[in-house]
Amino acid sequence: MLVPYESLVQLPSETFDNLIKEYLISQVEDGSFSGDGEHSMERAIVQCKAALKQGTLVVEYSEEEESIGIRRKEDIVVQDWQQD
């Protein structure tokens, strides 16, 4: 299930930022994001929020796995297509 952006902005800001930080840390691990310092993380959080607002990134909640995470929209579309 995709979580609408409007619901995300209603979360406490610390919760929303932590969700984004978790995503960004996963990007560091796979080489997609190089976070060098606190200011780059702050910039990345702002960019991630903008991508979520634009729909480039989406938040997916899985009831089955009881997990939530940020994904690229293309990855969700591919995953949904493969399940059909």
Beta strands, then each sheet from edge to edge (+ up, - down):
strand 1: 2-3
strand 2: 57-62
strand 3: 67-72
sheet 1: 1+ 2- 3+
end
